[in-house]
C-alpha cells in the first residue's frame, strides 16, 4: 500500500483527458469519469453505481461529496434507475447526500416505479413512513401534486401518437398527465378526473372515459389524439356517456353500444352509421354477444326487453311463431334450453342445425327443459328431459337419434316367456334414472345401474347393458323371464367359475313383482346352462366350505325350494369340474343336501367303499 499515494499522483497528472475526477485524500481514494459518464476507481475498475458505501463512509461520485456516519455500517445501499437518489437503511439521500423530505415528511425508501417523460423530466416513486407511496420530481426533488393532492399510485401508461399519457391516483380520483409532468389533462380550464384507466379503441378513435365535472357521476369521453371532448357529428346535441368496449359483429361489421344522455344506440365507427333493421327501427337498442352462438345469434335489448337476434335474417329469432327471448344451453348440445318472449321455458331442437331450429317435442309432448349432458347407450343418445303431460311434468330420457324424440323405456318386445309372444308386464315401462357416472365393468362386459317405473307405480332397480341399452333378462326357475335388478357385490369382487363360465350372482325381479336371486353365466349371459342332454337347474348362491374336507370345492345352491337346501359341487380350481353321477344311461349333477355338505374326492374312494357306501360320484368337465 506504500505506493498508493504515488499512484494517485500519477493518475491525477494523467487525468486531463478524463471528463471529471474526484479525490478523497482522507480515504486515499481517487475516481475518474469518462466521456460516457462512467466512473472508474484508481485500479481502473469500472464503478456500476455512482453511490459507494465503504465501511461508515457514503460517497456520491456525481455530487463529489462523501458523508461519514456510524449508522452506515453494515447497511446495504439502493439507488434509483437514474442513479439520482440513494437509500441507506431508512434514509434517502440526493446526489449531494442531503436527506430528502416530502413536504416536511421523512422519505424512508425509494419506490419501484420511475415515470420518465424526457431526459430531464421524470417522476420517482418514494415511500413515506412505513408504506405510504408518493412521487417526487427527480430534477427538483419537490413533491408531485395534482389539485394539491398527493399522488399515491401510478395506475397505467397509454402511448399516444407523440406522447405518453400517465394515469395517477390520489386514492380517490384518477388523473391523467400528458407529455410532461407539469401537463395535467384539463379541458375548459378544469382538471379532468378519469373514470376508467383503460383506453377504448372505437374504430380510429382512441378514447378514455372521464367525469363531466367535479362531484358528478355524469361522464363523457376524451379524444386522446386531440385531447378534446369526443363528439360525433351526427350527435351534436348529445353527450356520449358510455361506450361498451366489447363489439358485436353482424355480417362482417363491428357494432358498438353507445349510451348518450338521451338514448341508447348501436354505432359502426368504420362507416360512421347507427344500426337499424326492421325489428330495431325507431327503437333504442343495444347488442350483446351470446357466448357460443356468435356466428348465428346475439342478444338484442329493445325497450328494456331482451330477445335473441338472428344475424342472418337481421330480425328477432322466431321459432314456432313465437319470439325467442333467451337461449340458455351452450350450442354443443342438440336440444337447447330457451325462453320465449313470455318468459316460459321451452326447448329448441337444433339437431338439423342452428339455422333450422324447431320446438322440441317428444312424441307430440312438449319438452320443457333438458337436464345435464346427453349420454350414449348402445345405438341411442339419451338426453334427460322434463316433459309436459296431462298429469303434470315428468322427467324422462329421450332418444336424440329418434326423429320423434321417443321416450326411452324397457323394450316393447320384452316377453313374459322367451318362447311365447306374451308381453312382459314391464314392457315399455319408462326408465327414470341411469347412473352413467359409475359404470360396472366385469371382464369384457360393461353395465350401468338404472331405475324404472313399474306397472305398479313402484320405482324398481334394473341393470342395463352398455353395448345395446337392453336390460339383462333371464329365464327363471319357473321358466318366466326375470329382470336383473342389481349384482351381488361379492361375486364381482371374487371370481367364481363353473367350467369355463364365470358365474355372477344377482338380484332379479320376476313377473309377479317379487325379488329373487340367481346365478348366471357372464360368458353366455344365460341362467340355464346345458349339461349333456338337459340343463343344470337354476342356481342362486355360492357357499364356500370352511371345514376340512378331502378336496376343495364350492357348493352352488339350487333355487328350487325343498325341505332342506340342495346344492351341486364344483371344483375350486381349474378346470372347475362338476360332481356328477350316472343314473340309467344319463349323467346328471349329483345333488348334495345341506345335511351332507362335506364330500370326499371321488377318485380316492375305493371300489370296496363304493360297494357298501353311496356312490360319491364322478367329476365331469363342464363346457
C-alpha positions in Angstrom: 0.0 0.0 0.0 3.1 2.3 0.3 3.0 3.2 -3.4 -0.7 4.2 -3.4 -0.2 8.0 -2.9 2.4 8.0 -5.7 0.0 6.1 -7.9 -2.8 8.5 -7.2 -0.5 11.5 -8.0 0.4 9.8 -11.3 -3.3 9.3 -12.1 -4.0 13.0 -11.2 -1.4 14.2 -13.7 -2.8 11.9 -16.4 -6.5 12.8 -15.8 -6.6 15.8 -18.1 -8.2 13.6 -20.8 -11.0 12.4 -18.4 -14.3 14.3 -18.1 -14.2 14.5 -14.3 -12.3 13.3 -11.3 -12.9 13.0 -7.5 -10.1 12.7 -5.0 -10.7 11.9 -1.3 -7.4 12.4 0.4 -8.7 11.3 3.8 -9.6 7.9 2.4 -6.8 7.7 -0.1 -9.4 7.2 -2.9 -9.3 8.5 -6.4 -12.1 8.2 -9.1 -12.3 9.2 -12.7 -15.2 9.6 -15.1 -15.0 9.1 -18.8 -16.9 10.8 -21.7 -19.8 8.4 -21.3 -20.3 9.3 -17.7 -18.9 6.0 -16.3 -16.7 6.2 -13.2 -13.6 4.1 -12.5 -11.5 3.6 -9.3 -7.8 4.1 -9.1 -7.2 0.5 -10.1 -9.1 1.1 -13.3 -12.1 -1.0 -12.2 -15.5 0.2 -13.6 -18.0 1.5 -10.9 -21.5 0.3 -11.5 -23.2 2.9 -9.4 -22.1 6.5 -8.6 -23.0 5.8 -4.9 -20.5 3.8 -2.9 -20.6 2.7 0.8 -17.2 1.9 2.4 -17.5 1.0 6.0 -19.0 4.1 7.6 -18.4 6.4 4.6 -21.2 7.1 2.0 -19.7 8.5 -1.3 -21.6 10.3 -4.1 -19.3 10.4 -7.1 -21.6 12.6 -9.2 -22.1 15.0 -6.3 -18.4 14.7 -5.5 -19.1 14.6 -1.8 -19.0 12.0 1.0 -20.6 11.6 4.4 -19.5 9.7 7.5 -21.8 8.0 10.0 -21.6 5.1 12.2 -25.2 4.3 11.3 -24.0 3.5 7.7 -22.0 0.4 8.9 -23.3 -3.0 7.8 -26.1 -1.4 5.7 -26.9 -2.1 2.1 -27.5 0.8 -0.4 -30.1 1.1 -3.1 -30.2 3.7 -5.9 -33.0 4.6 -8.3 -32.9 3.9 -12.0 -31.3 7.2 -12.9 -28.8 7.0 -10.0 -30.1 10.3 -8.7 -31.1 9.0 -5.3 -29.6 6.6 -2.8 -31.2 4.7 0.1 -29.2 3.7 3.1 -31.2 1.9 5.7 -34.4 4.0 6.2 -32.9 7.3 4.9 -33.0 8.5 1.2 -30.3 11.0 0.0 -29.9 13.0 -3.1 -26.6 13.3 -5.1 -25.3 15.8 -2.6 -26.1 13.3 0.2 -28.7 15.6 1.6 -31.7 13.7 3.2 -34.9 14.1 1.2 -38.2 15.3 2.6 -41.7 15.2 1.1 -43.4 18.3 2.3 -41.6 18.0 5.6 -42.2 14.3 5.9 -39.2 11.9 6.0 -38.7 9.8 2.9 -37.8 6.3 4.1 -37.4 4.3 0.9 -37.1 4.5 -2.9 -40.2 3.1 -4.7 -40.0 0.7 -7.7 -41.6 3.0 -10.3 -39.9 5.8 -12.3 -42.1 7.6 -14.8 -39.9 9.3 -17.5 -41.3 12.0 -19.8 -37.9 13.2 -21.1 -34.3 13.0 -20.1 -34.7 15.9 -17.7 -38.3 15.3 -16.7 -39.0 12.2 -14.5 -41.1 11.3 -11.5 -39.8 8.9 -8.9 -42.0 6.9 -6.6 -40.9 7.1 -2.9 -42.2 5.7 0.4 -43.2 7.8 3.3 -43.2 6.2 6.8 -43.8 2.5 6.6 -45.8 2.1 3.3 -47.4 5.4 2.1 -46.5 6.0 -1.5 -45.9 9.3 -3.2 -44.0 10.8 -6.2 -41.3 13.5 -6.4 -39.8 15.4 -9.4 -36.3 14.0 -9.8 -34.9 17.2 -11.1 -36.2 19.4 -8.3 -36.8 16.8 -5.6 -40.1 18.5 -4.9 -43.4 16.8 -4.3 -45.5 15.9 -7.3 -49.1 17.0 -6.6 -52.3 17.3 -8.7 -55.1 19.5 -7.3 -52.8 20.0 -4.3 -53.3 16.2 -3.6 -50.5 13.7 -3.2 -50.5 11.1 -6.0 -50.3 7.7 -4.2 -50.2 5.3 -7.1 -49.3 5.1 -10.8 -52.2 3.3 -12.4 -51.5 3.0 -16.2 -49.5 4.2 -19.1 -51.0 4.8 -22.5 -48.9 5.5 -25.6 -50.2 8.3 -27.8 -49.0 9.4 -31.3 -46.3 11.7 -30.0 -46.5 11.5 -26.2 -47.5 9.2 -23.4 -50.4 9.6 -21.1 -49.8 8.6 -17.5 -52.6 8.0 -15.1 -52.2 8.6 -11.3 -54.4 8.1 -8.3 -54.7 10.1 -5.1 -56.5 7.2 -3.5 -60.0 8.5 -4.5 -59.7 10.0 -8.0 -57.7 9.3 -11.2 -55.9 12.0 -13.1 -54.0 12.0 -16.5 -50.7 13.6 -17.2 -49.7 14.1 -20.8 -46.3 14.6 -22.3 -44.8 16.4 -19.3 -45.0 16.0 -15.5 -46.4 19.6 -15.5 -49.1 19.0 -18.1 -52.2 17.6 -16.2 -55.1 16.9 -18.6 -57.6 19.6 -18.4 -60.5 20.9 -20.5 -62.1 24.3 -20.3 -59.7 25.1 -17.5 -60.9 22.2 -15.4 -58.7 19.4 -14.4 -60.2 16.2 -15.8 -61.0 13.3 -13.4 -60.6 10.0 -15.2 -63.3 7.3 -14.6 -61.6 4.3 -16.2 -57.8 3.9 -16.8 -58.4 1.7 -19.8 -58.3 3.2 -23.3 -61.2 2.3 -25.7 -60.4 1.9 -29.4 -63.5 2.9 -31.3 -62.5 2.4 -34.9 -59.8 5.0 -35.5 -60.8 6.9 -32.3 -58.7 6.4 -29.1 -60.8 7.4 -26.1 -60.7 7.5 -22.4 -63.8 7.9 -20.1 -63.8 10.8 -17.6 -66.2 12.5 -15.2 -68.0 15.6 -16.6 -67.3 17.9 -13.7 -66.2 17.7 -10.0 -68.6 15.8 -7.8 -70.6 14.4 -10.7 -71.3 10.9 -11.8 -72.1 12.0 -15.3 -69.4 11.0 -17.8 -68.0 11.9 -21.2 -65.1 10.7 -23.4 -61.8 12.4 -24.2 -60.3 12.0 -27.6 -56.7 11.2 -26.7 -55.3 12.1 -30.2 -56.8 15.6 -30.0 -57.0 16.0 -26.2 -60.6 17.2 -26.6 -64.1 16.1 -25.8 -65.2 13.3 -28.1 -68.2 14.3 -30.2 -69.9 12.6 -33.2 -71.1 14.8 -36.0 -74.5 13.2 -36.0 -74.9 13.6 -32.2 -74.1 17.3 -31.9 -76.5 17.9 -29.1 -75.9 14.6 -27.1 -73.1 13.7 -24.8 -71.8 10.1 -25.2 -71.6 8.9 -21.6 -70.7 5.2 -22.0 -69.2 3.0 -24.8 -69.2 -0.7 -24.4 -65.7 -1.8 -25.4 -66.9 -5.2 -26.5 -68.3 -5.1 -30.0 -70.8 -7.4 -31.7 -70.1 -8.5 -35.3 -73.0 -8.7 -37.7 -72.4 -9.7 -41.3 -68.8 -8.7 -41.1 -69.4 -5.3 -39.5 -68.4 -4.3 -35.9 -71.1 -2.6 -33.9 -70.6 -0.9 -30.5 -73.2 0.1 -27.9 -73.3 3.8 -27.1 -75.2 5.4 -24.3 -75.8 9.1 -24.6 -77.5 11.4 -22.1 -80.7 10.9 -24.1 -80.8 7.4 -25.6 -79.1 4.0 -26.3 -77.7 3.4 -29.8 -75.6 1.0 -31.7 -72.7 2.5 -33.7 -70.4 1.4 -36.5 -67.2 3.5 -36.3 -65.9 2.4 -39.7 -69.0 3.6 -41.6 -70.0 6.2 -39.1 -73.6 5.0 -39.0 -76.1 3.8 -36.4 -77.7 0.3 -36.6 -81.2 -0.1 -38.0 -83.2 -3.1 -39.1 -86.9 -4.0 -39.5 -87.0 -5.1 -35.8 -84.9 -2.3 -34.3 -86.0 0.7 -36.4 -87.4 3.5 -34.3 -86.3 1.8 -31.0 -83.4 2.3 -28.7 -81.4 -0.8 -28.8 -78.2 -2.5 -27.7 -76.5 -5.7 -28.6 -74.6 -8.3 -26.5 -72.6 -11.3 -27.5 -74.3 -14.7 -27.0 -71.5 -16.9 -25.9 -71.0 -19.9 -28.2 -73.5 -18.7 -30.8 -71.5 -15.7 -32.1 -71.7 -16.9 -35.7 -75.6 -17.1 -35.8 -77.1 -15.1 -33.0 -76.6 -12.3 -30.4 -78.7 -10.7 -27.8 -80.7 -7.6 -28.5 -82.3 -5.3 -25.9 -85.4 -3.3 -27.1 -87.5 -1.3 -24.7 -85.5 -2.9 -21.9 -86.7 -6.3 -23.1 -84.2 -9.0 -24.1 -84.5 -11.1 -27.3 -82.3 -13.4 -29.4 -81.3 -11.6 -32.6 -80.8 -13.7 -35.8 -77.8 -12.3 -37.6 -78.8 -14.0 -40.9 -82.3 -12.5 -41.1 -81.4 -9.4 -39.1 -84.5 -9.8 -37.1 -85.6 -11.3 -33.8 -85.3 -15.0 -33.8 -88.7 -16.7 -34.2 -89.4 -20.4 -33.7 -92.9 -21.8 -34.0 -94.4 -18.3 -34.4 -93.0 -17.1 -31.1 -90.2 -14.7 -30.4 -87.2 -16.2 -28.5 -86.1 -14.2 -25.5 -83.0 -16.3 -24.4 -81.0 -19.4 -25.2 -79.5 -20.9 -22.0 -77.8 -24.1 -23.1 -74.4 -24.0 -24.9 -74.5 -25.0 -28.6 -72.7 -28.3 -28.4 -76.0 -29.9 -27.3 -78.7 -30.9 -29.7 -81.5 -29.7 -27.5 -81.2 -26.2 -26.2 -82.9 -24.8 -23.1 -84.6 -21.5 -24.0 -87.3 -19.0 -23.1 -90.0 -17.4 -25.2 -91.0 -13.8 -25.0 -93.5 -14.5 -22.2 -90.7 -16.0 -20.1 -91.9 -19.5 -20.5 -89.4 -22.4 -20.5 -89.1 -24.1 -23.9 -86.6 -26.4 -25.6 -85.3 -25.8 -29.2 -84.4 -28.8 -31.4 -81.1 -28.0 -33.0 -80.4 -31.4 -34.5 -80.8 -30.1 -38.1 -78.5 -27.1 -37.3 -78.9 -23.6 -35.7 -80.3 -22.3 -38.9 -83.3 -24.7 -38.8 -84.4 -24.6 -35.1 -87.7 -26.2 -34.2 -89.7 -26.5 -31.0 -88.7 -29.8 -29.4 -91.4 -32.3 -28.8 -91.3 -35.9 -27.6 -93.9 -37.9 -29.4 -96.1 -34.8 -29.6 -95.5 -33.9 -25.9 -93.8 -30.5 -25.2 -90.3 -30.7 -23.8 -89.9 -28.1 -21.1 -86.2 -28.4 -20.3 -83.2 -30.7 -20.7 -81.1 -31.7 -17.8 -77.3 -32.4 -18.0 -75.4 -33.8 -20.9 -76.6 -36.4 -23.4 -75.1 -39.8 -23.0 -74.6 -42.8 -25.4 -76.1 -46.1 -24.6 -75.9 -48.7 -27.3 -77.2 -47.1 -30.5 -79.1 -44.5 -28.6 -78.1 -41.0 -27.5 -80.1 -40.4 -24.3 -81.0 -36.9 -23.0 -82.7 -36.5 -19.7 -85.5 -34.0 -20.0 -88.6 -32.6 -18.3 -91.7 -33.3 -20.4 -95.2 -31.8 -20.1 -98.0 -34.3 -19.7 -101.7 -34.1 -18.8 -100.9 -35.2 -15.3 -98.1 -32.6 -14.9 -94.4 -32.7 -15.5 -92.4 -35.9 -15.9 -88.6 -36.4 -16.0 -87.7 -38.9 -18.7 -84.9 -39.9 -21.1 -85.4 -39.2 -24.7 -83.5 -40.7 -27.7 -81.9 -38.0 -29.7 -81.3 -40.5 -32.6 -85.0 -41.0 -33.0 -86.8 -38.5 -35.3 -89.8 -38.3 -32.8 -87.5 -38.0 -29.8 -89.2 -41.1 -28.3 -89.1 -41.7 -24.6 -86.6 -44.4 -23.5 -88.4 -47.4 -22.0 -87.9 -51.0 -21.4 -88.2 -52.8 -24.8 -91.6 -53.1 -26.4 -90.9 -56.7 -27.3 -90.0 -57.7 -23.8 -91.6 -61.1 -23.2 -93.0 -62.9 -20.2 -91.9 -66.2 -21.6 -89.0 -66.4 -24.0 -90.6 -68.9 -26.3 -94.0 -67.3 -26.3 -95.4 -64.0 -27.6 -96.9 -62.9 -24.2 -95.6 -59.4 -23.4 -93.9 -58.9 -20.1 -95.7 -56.7 -17.6 -92.6 -54.5 -17.7 -92.5 -53.9 -21.5 -92.4 -50.2 -22.3 -92.1 -49.2 -18.7 -90.2 -45.8 -18.6 -86.6 -45.6 -17.4 -86.3 -42.8 -14.8 -82.6 -42.7 -13.8 -79.4 -44.1 -15.3 -76.1 -43.9 -13.3 -73.7 -43.1 -16.2 -71.0 -41.9 -13.8 -70.5 -45.4 -12.2 -70.3 -47.9 -15.0 -69.9 -51.6 -13.9 -67.1 -53.4 -15.7 -67.0 -57.2 -15.5 -64.4 -58.7 -17.8 -65.3 -57.6 -21.3 -68.9 -56.6 -20.4 -70.0 -53.1 -19.3 -73.2 -52.4 -17.5 -75.0 -49.4 -15.8 -77.4 -49.3 -12.9 -80.8 -47.7 -13.6 -84.3 -47.3 -12.3 -87.6 -47.7 -14.0 -91.3 -47.1 -13.1 -93.1 -50.4 -12.9 -96.8 -51.0 -13.8 -97.5 -50.9 -10.0 -96.1 -47.3 -9.9 -93.1 -48.5 -7.9 -89.6 -47.5 -8.7 -87.5 -50.6 -9.3 -83.8 -51.1 -9.9 -82.5 -52.6 -13.2 -79.2 -53.4 -14.9 -78.7 -52.2 -18.5 -76.1 -53.4 -21.0 -74.0 -50.5 -22.3 -73.4 -52.3 -25.6 -77.1 -52.3 -26.7 -79.0 -50.5 -24.0 -81.0 -53.6 -23.3 -81.9 -55.0 -19.8 -80.4 -58.3 -18.6 -83.4 -60.6 -18.9 -83.1 -64.2 -17.8 -85.3 -67.2 -17.8 -86.1 -68.0 -14.2 -86.7 -71.3 -12.4 -90.3 -71.4 -13.3 -89.5 -70.5 -16.9 -90.8 -67.0 -16.7 -88.4 -64.3 -17.5 -86.8 -62.2 -14.8 -85.1 -58.7 -15.0 -81.8 -58.3 -13.2 -82.1 -55.6 -10.6 -78.5 -55.5 -9.3 -75.4 -57.6 -9.0 -74.4 -59.1 -5.6 -71.1 -57.4 -4.8 -69.2 -60.5 -3.5 -69.5 -62.2 -6.9 -67.9 -59.1 -8.5 -65.0 -58.9 -6.1 -64.2 -62.6 -6.2 -64.3 -64.8 -9.4 -66.3 -68.0 -9.3 -66.3 -70.4 -12.2 -68.4 -73.3 -13.3 -66.3 -74.9 -16.1 -65.4 -72.0 -18.4 -68.3 -69.9 -17.2 -67.7 -67.1 -14.8 -70.8 -67.1 -12.5 -72.3 -63.8 -11.3 -74.9 -63.6 -8.5 -77.7 -61.1 -9.0 -81.0 -60.0 -7.6 -83.9 -60.2 -10.0 -87.4 -59.0 -10.4 -90.0 -61.6 -11.6 -93.3 -61.1 -13.4 -95.2 -61.1 -10.1 -93.1 -58.2 -8.8 -91.2 -60.4 -6.4 -87.4 -60.2 -5.7 -85.4 -63.4 -6.4 -81.7 -64.4 -6.6 -80.0 -66.4 -9.3 -76.6 -67.1 -10.8 -75.9 -66.6 -14.4 -73.0 -67.2 -16.8 -71.3 -63.9 -17.7 -69.9 -65.6 -20.8 -73.2 -66.9 -22.1 -75.5 -64.2 -20.4 -77.8 -67.1 -19.5 -79.1 -68.6 -16.3 -79.9 -72.0 -17.9 -76.6 -73.9 -18.8 -76.6 -77.0 -21.0 -75.5 -80.3 -19.3 -75.4 -83.4 -21.5 -78.9 -83.8 -22.9 -80.5 -81.5 -20.4 -79.7 -78.3 -18.4 -78.4 -77.6 -15.0 -81.1 -76.4 -12.6 -81.3 -72.7 -11.9 -78.7 -71.7 -9.2 -78.9 -68.9 -6.8 -76.0 -68.8 -4.4 -72.4 -69.9 -3.8 -71.3 -71.5 -0.5 -67.7 -71.8 0.5 -66.9 -74.9 2.6 -64.8 -73.8 5.6 -64.5 -77.2 7.4 -61.6 -79.5 6.5 -62.5 -81.8 3.6 -60.7 -84.2 1.3 -61.0 -81.9 -1.7 -61.6 -78.1 -2.4 -64.9 -77.3 -3.9 -67.8 -74.8 -3.8 -71.4 -75.6 -3.3 -73.7 -73.9 -5.8 -77.2 -73.7 -4.2 -80.2 -74.7 -6.3 -83.1 -72.2 -6.3 -85.9 -74.8 -6.1 -87.3 -74.9 -2.6 -87.2 -78.2 -0.7 -87.4 -79.1 3.0 -83.6 -78.6 3.1 -81.2 -76.8 0.8 -79.9 -78.6 -2.3 -76.5 -78.0 -3.9 -74.2 -79.1 -6.7 -70.5 -79.3 -6.0 -67.9 -77.6 -8.3 -64.1 -77.7 -8.0 -62.4 -74.5 -6.7 -59.5 -74.8 -9.1 -59.4 -75.2 -12.9 -60.9 -76.9 -14.8 -63.8 -76.3 -12.3 -65.4 -79.7 -12.9 -68.9 -80.7 -11.6 -69.5 -83.6 -9.3 -71.9 -85.8 -11.2 -73.4 -89.3 -11.1 -74.8 -91.9 -13.6 -78.4 -92.6 -13.5 -79.6 -95.2 -16.0 -77.9 -94.1 -19.2 -77.6 -90.4 -18.2 -75.0 -88.4 -16.4 -76.7 -85.9 -14.0 -75.3 -83.5 -11.4 -75.0 -85.1 -8.0 -77.4 -83.3 -5.6 -75.8 -82.5 -2.3 -78.1 -81.9 0.6 -77.4 -79.5 3.4 -77.2 -82.4 5.8 -74.3 -83.9 3.8 -72.1 -80.9 2.7 -68.7 -82.4 3.4 -67.5 -84.6 0.5 -64.5 -86.7 -0.4 -62.6 -86.7 -3.7 -64.5 -89.2 -5.9 -61.3 -90.6 -7.4 -59.9 -91.6 -4.0 -62.9 -93.7 -2.9 -62.1 -97.4 -3.3 -64.2 -99.8 -5.2 -64.9 -101.6 -1.8 -66.3 -98.5 -0.3 -68.3 -97.8 -3.4 -69.9 -101.2 -2.8 -71.1 -100.5 0.7 -71.4 -96.7 0.6 -73.3 -94.4 -1.6 -71.5 -93.7 -4.8 -69.6 -90.4 -4.2 -69.9 -89.5 -7.9 -67.6 -88.6 -10.7 -66.0 -85.3 -11.8 -67.3 -84.1 -15.1 -65.6 -81.3 -17.1 -68.2 -78.7 -17.9 -68.0 -76.6 -21.1 
